[in-house]
Amino acid sequence: MWIGQSSESQKTKVPPSSDDYVLDQLCICEEQLLKLMEELEASGKDVEQLAQQMEAEEVSELFRIGIFFS
Protein backbone atom coordinates (compact mmCIF):
# COMPACT_ATOMS: atom_id res chain seq x y z
CA MET A 1 0.00 0.00 0.00
CA TRP A 2 1.16 3.58 -0.62
CA ILE A 3 0.13 7.06 0.42
CA GLY A 4 -2.97 7.99 -1.49
CA GLN A 5 -4.23 4.43 -1.84
CA SER A 6 -7.66 4.15 -0.30
CA SER A 7 -7.75 2.09 2.87
CA GLU A 8 -11.33 1.26 1.92
CA SER A 9 -10.01 -0.63 -1.10
CA GLN A 10 -8.20 -3.04 1.18
CA LYS A 11 -9.93 -6.36 1.76
CA THR A 12 -8.24 -7.06 5.10
CA LYS A 13 -7.17 -4.95 8.04
CA VAL A 14 -3.47 -4.37 8.44
CA PRO A 15 -2.32 -5.77 11.78
CA PRO A 16 -0.41 -3.35 14.06
CA SER A 17 2.65 -5.60 13.90
CA SER A 18 2.84 -5.31 10.10
CA ASP A 19 5.45 -3.16 8.38
CA ASP A 20 2.60 -1.52 6.45
CA TYR A 21 0.60 -0.53 9.54
CA VAL A 22 1.98 3.03 9.75
CA LEU A 23 1.37 3.56 6.03
CA ASP A 24 -2.19 2.31 6.46
CA GLN A 25 -2.76 4.75 9.31
CA LEU A 26 -1.31 7.60 7.23
CA CYS A 27 -3.68 6.75 4.39
CA ILE A 28 -6.64 6.80 6.75
CA CYS A 29 -5.53 10.19 8.10
CA GLU A 30 -5.03 11.52 4.58
CA GLU A 31 -8.55 10.44 3.56
CA GLN A 32 -10.08 12.03 6.65
CA LEU A 33 -8.13 15.25 6.15
CA LEU A 34 -9.14 15.52 2.49
CA LYS A 35 -12.78 14.92 3.42
CA LEU A 36 -12.60 17.58 6.14
CA MET A 37 -10.99 20.08 3.75
CA GLU A 38 -13.74 19.43 1.18
CA GLU A 39 -16.42 19.96 3.84
CA LEU A 40 -14.81 23.19 5.01
CA GLU A 41 -14.53 24.53 1.48
CA ALA A 42 -18.14 23.55 0.74
CA SER A 43 -19.32 25.32 3.91
CA GLY A 44 -18.03 28.63 2.56
CA LYS A 45 -16.02 29.32 5.70
CA ASP A 46 -12.64 30.98 5.40
CA VAL A 47 -10.18 28.13 6.05
CA GLU A 48 -7.31 30.54 6.71
CA GLN A 49 -9.36 32.38 9.34
CA LEU A 50 -10.35 29.09 10.99
CA ALA A 51 -6.69 28.02 11.13
CA GLN A 52 -5.69 31.31 12.78
CA GLN A 53 -8.52 30.97 15.29
CA MET A 54 -7.47 27.39 16.13
CA GLU A 55 -3.86 28.50 16.60
CA ALA A 56 -4.90 31.35 18.89
CA GLU A 57 -7.03 28.98 20.97
CA GLU A 58 -4.16 26.49 21.21
CA VAL A 59 -1.69 29.16 22.38
CA SER A 60 -4.25 30.44 24.87
CA GLU A 61 -4.71 26.92 26.25
CA LEU A 62 -0.92 26.41 26.52
CA PHE A 63 -0.62 29.64 28.51
CA ARG A 64 -3.57 28.59 30.68
CA ILE A 65 -1.99 25.30 31.66
CA GLY A 66 1.49 26.81 31.98
CA ILE A 67 3.26 24.87 29.24
CA PHE A 68 4.04 27.75 26.90
CA PHE A 69 7.09 29.78 27.83
CA SER A 70 8.34 32.76 25.91
Buried (B, 14 or more C-beta within 10 A) or exposed (E): BEEEBEBEEEEEEBEEEEEEBEBBEBBBEBBEEEEEEEEBEEEEEEEEEEEEEEEEEEEEEEEEEEEEEE
